[in-house]
Amino acid sequence: MPFYSSRLRTAAVLATALLLSSWSTAQTTWPTRPLRLIVGFPAGSTPDISARALAEALAKTLGQAVYVENKPGASGNIAADQVAKARDDHTLGVVINGNLTSAKMLYPKLPYDPAKDFSLISLLTTAPLVLVAPPNLPGGAEFIAAARAAGSRWNYGSVGLGSVGHLGMELLQSKVGKMSAVHVPYPGNPQIVNGILSGQVQMALVPPGIAMPLVHAGKLRAIGLSGGRSTLVPDVAPLSEAGVHDFKLEVWTALVGPAQLSKAAQKRLSVAVPQAMHDPQTRQILFNQGWSAIGTSPEGLRSRILEETALLGGIIATQGIKLE
């Protein structure tokens, strides 16, 4: 009897070892093929810049190719919905603030639920916004006074209804008072710049990576930053110095997957993404493009979402913004 008991114990130990080995292999073999990284904005846009920097670094970390796929439209919500409805372990998405925060408040018929349909992975990049205008317009407090006087004869651009640029401009107008520029949505920031250069719009809040090369080239004027001073744009003063107080807002990108993303993928990404974003070369590339590389845990991203939802939700409520 002891002989059989010993054999049974040995068999149980071997079975357990095989199970643990299989589990360990499953944890380390993901990904088994190239990853698809969906971005809801055009090539050259600021979310696209973040996505491509991440893709290059993540490919080295994971040992698999990472392909960026641009699906612009509806302030990134079309792409976000595609990620939410993905049913594989190799489709991820780079999204912006609004997709995870204000979209549900603005669109009653939003085809995805930001709180239920995603696996949160990491906050990727952050940046203040630069209020820009044509170079022939005055700067600082004079620009704010001119915008007040122009009323609805002036327009402002954003990357779409409910985007941070849209809600940020509405917040700015509420802070300034008697400023009522008309919103003109565009598919991406490069198109906004073209709108300013062609005279279609007189101002916009855009990320530094888009604004500053054109400011330095004399094609745009930087009026001020949506927050305090930033190492990303040390030569641009905060809007508070132009008389706009209590105005702090950032644009950011995050990495998400579908809610059904496997635990093995989530576990690997929770380590690989912060590692990729903290790589000195990646950080420098993003800094040069006007982004601060972050890289957080899923909990860090969740905390940022809650904070931003309260801020953007307040703008939507106080300004009475409603979208179909």
N, C-alpha and C positions, 0 to 999 in steps of 0.2 A: 504493500500500500504506500509506504513512503516513497518507493521508486516511482510509482505512477504520479503521486503528488508532485514530486520533483520535476517530472517531465511536463506536467501541466503548467507548473510555474514557469518553466523555461519557455514553453510555447507562448504563454501570456506575455512574458517579457519581450520575446521576439516580435509578437504581433504589435505590441505597443510601440516598439522601436520602429517598425515598418510604418505605422501610422504617423508617428512623429516625423519620420524622414519624408514621407509623402507630403505632410503639411508644410514642412520646412521648404521642400522643393517648390510647392505651389506658391509660397511666399516670395521666393527669390526668382522664379522664372518669369513673372510678369514684368514687363510686357513681352508678349510672344510675337508681336509684329509691330510695324510702325504706328505711331500715334497720329491722330487727326486732331488739330487744334483749331476750333472754329472761332472766328472773330466777326462781330457784327458791324464792322466798319471797313471802309475801303483801304487798300494798300497805301501806306504812307501816312495813315491817320495815327494819332497817338496810341490808341489801343493796339493797333497793328504793330507799332514799334515795340511795345512791351511784349507782345506775343512772339515776335521774331527773335528778340533777345533771349526770351525764356526758351524757345524751341531749340536754339543753338546750344545753350548751356545744358538743357535737359537731355538732349540727344547724347551728349558726352557722358552724363551721369548715368543714364539708363541703358546705354548701349544699343539704342534703337533710334531710327530716324523719326523726326517729329515734323509733320507737314502742317503749315498754316493755310487755312482755307477761309477766304473772305466771303461773308454773306451779309452785305450791308442792307440796311432798311429798318424803319420803325424804331429808331434810336437803339438799335442793337437787339430788340426784342425778337425779331425773326430768328436770328442766330441762337439766342438764348433758348427759345422754344425748341429748336432743333437739337440742342444739347440735352435739354430736359427729356426729350422723347427718344434719345438714343438708347439702344438696347444692347450695347456691347461695352467691353472694358477698355476700348482703345479710342473713344471719342471724348474729348474734353473741350472746354470753352473758356476763352478770356472775355470777361464781361466788365462793364463799368458800373459805377455807383447805382445809377437809376434802375438797372435791370434787377438788382437785388433789394432795392429799397422802395423807391417811389412808384415803380411801374404798377404795382397792384393797386395803389391808391388812386392812380390816374386812369387806369384802363379797367373798367368793371368786367370786360370780356377778355382780359388777358388770357391767352391760351395755356399759360403755365402758372404754377404757384411758386413764387420765390422761396417760400418757407418750407415747402414739402418736396419739390421736384428736383432738388440739387443735392449733391454731396459737396460740402464746402471743403476746399483744399487749402488755399492760402491767399492772403492779401499779397499782391505782387509789387505794385508801384504806386506812388503818390506824388502829387505836384500841386502847387497853388495855381490859381488861374490868373492870367494877365488880361486886364481890360485894355483892348487895343482899338485904335481908330486910324483914319487916314492921316498922313503926316501934315496935311494942310490945316488940320483942326488944332486948336490950342490944347495944352496939356494941363494936368492938375486940376485945381479948383475951377479954373476958367472953362475947362471942358465940361465939368459937371453943370456949371451955370448955363452953358450953351445948350446942353442936352435938355435941361429944364425948359428953357425958352423955346426949343424946337418942338417939344411935345410930340404928337403923333406924326409930325412931318419927318421924323427920323425913324430909322429901322434898326433893329439889332438881329444878329444871326446866332444860331445855335445848331448843334448836330441833331436836333429833333425835339418834338414835343415831349416834355417830361425829362429831358436830359439835364445834367447838372448845369450846363451852360444856359439852358432855358430858365430853370428854377433859380439859378444864381443871379441872372439878370432881373428876374422878378423881385428877388430879395433886395438887390441893389436899388431898384426903382422905389421900393417901399422905404428903404433907408434914406434915400435922397429926398423923396417927396416931390410931387408935381412933375414927375418925370414919367412920360407915357409913350416911350418908343414902341413901335410895332414889331412883333416877333416874326422873323422869317426863318423857317427851318431849312436845313441843308443836310445832305447825306453824310457829310464828314467835314472835319476842320479845314482841309485844303480847299474845299468848295466855299467855306465861309470866307477864307482869305481872298479868294477870287471875287466874292461878293463885295468885300470892302474895297478892293482895288478897282472894281468896276463902278463903284458908287451906288450899288444896290442897297447896301447897309452901311451905317455909320459907326457901328461898334459891335464888339463881341467879347465874351470871356473865353479865352482859349488857353491851352496849356503852354508852358514856356518853350517846349521843343518846337512848336509851330510858330509862336510869336517872335521869339528873339532873333532868329536869323534874319527875318524881314525887318525887324526894328533896327538891327545893326546895319542893314543894307539901306536904311532910309525909306523903306516902302510902307512901313507902319509906324505909328506912334504908340508907345506904351504909356498908358494913363496911370496905372497902378496895379498892385497885387491884392488878391482877395485874402488877405491875412497879414501876418507879420512879415518881417524881412526874411529872405530865403537865400541860402547859399547857391541855389539853382539859378537865381537871377539877382545877384548882389547889387546890380546897378539900377534896379527898379524899386521905387518906394512903395510902401503900402498905401492903399486907398484912403486910409485914415488921415494921411498927410494932405489929402485933397478934400478933407472934410466929411468923408464917409466913415462913420464909426460903427463898431460892433459888427463888422462884416468879415466873417472868416468862413472860408469854404475851400475844399480841395477836390480835385478830380482824382479818382483812383481806379485801378484795375485789379481784378481778382481771378483766380483759377478755380473753376468748378467742374464737376462731372455730373452725370445723371444720378438720380437718387439710388438706382440699382447698381452703381459702381461697386465692384467686389471689395471685400475687406482687404484682400491681398493688394489690390491696386491702391486703395486709400492709404494703407500702411506704408507702402513703398513711396508714394508721392509725398506723404507727410514729412518724410526725411529728405527726399531728392529735391523737392522744389525749394525749400529754404536754402539747401546747400547750393543749388544753382543760382539763386538770387543773391547769395552772399559771396559768390565768386568775385574776386577783385576785378577781373576783366569785364564780367557782365555788369557789375556796378558802374564801372567807368563808361562803358558803352551807353548805358541808360542815362547816366549823369550828363553825358555829352548831348543827349537827345532831350534833356529837360525833365528827367524822371529821377526820383529817389527810389532805389531798389529796396524792397522791404523783405518779404519772405517770412510768413508767420505760420503758426499752427492753425488748424481749423477753428479752434476756439478764439484765436486772435482775430480771424476774419469775422466770425459770428459777432464778436463784441463791436467791431467797427460797423457792421450792418445795423445793429440795434441803435448805436449812437447816431448814425446818419439817417436812419428812418425817422427818428424823432425830429431831427433838424429839417429835413426835406418835407416831412409831413406837416410841420409847422408852417412852412412857406406855402404849401398847397392850401392849407386851411385858411390862413390869414389873407391870402390873395384870391381865394375863391376860384382856384384853377380847376377846371373840369374838362376832360377830354373824352371823346367818344371811342 
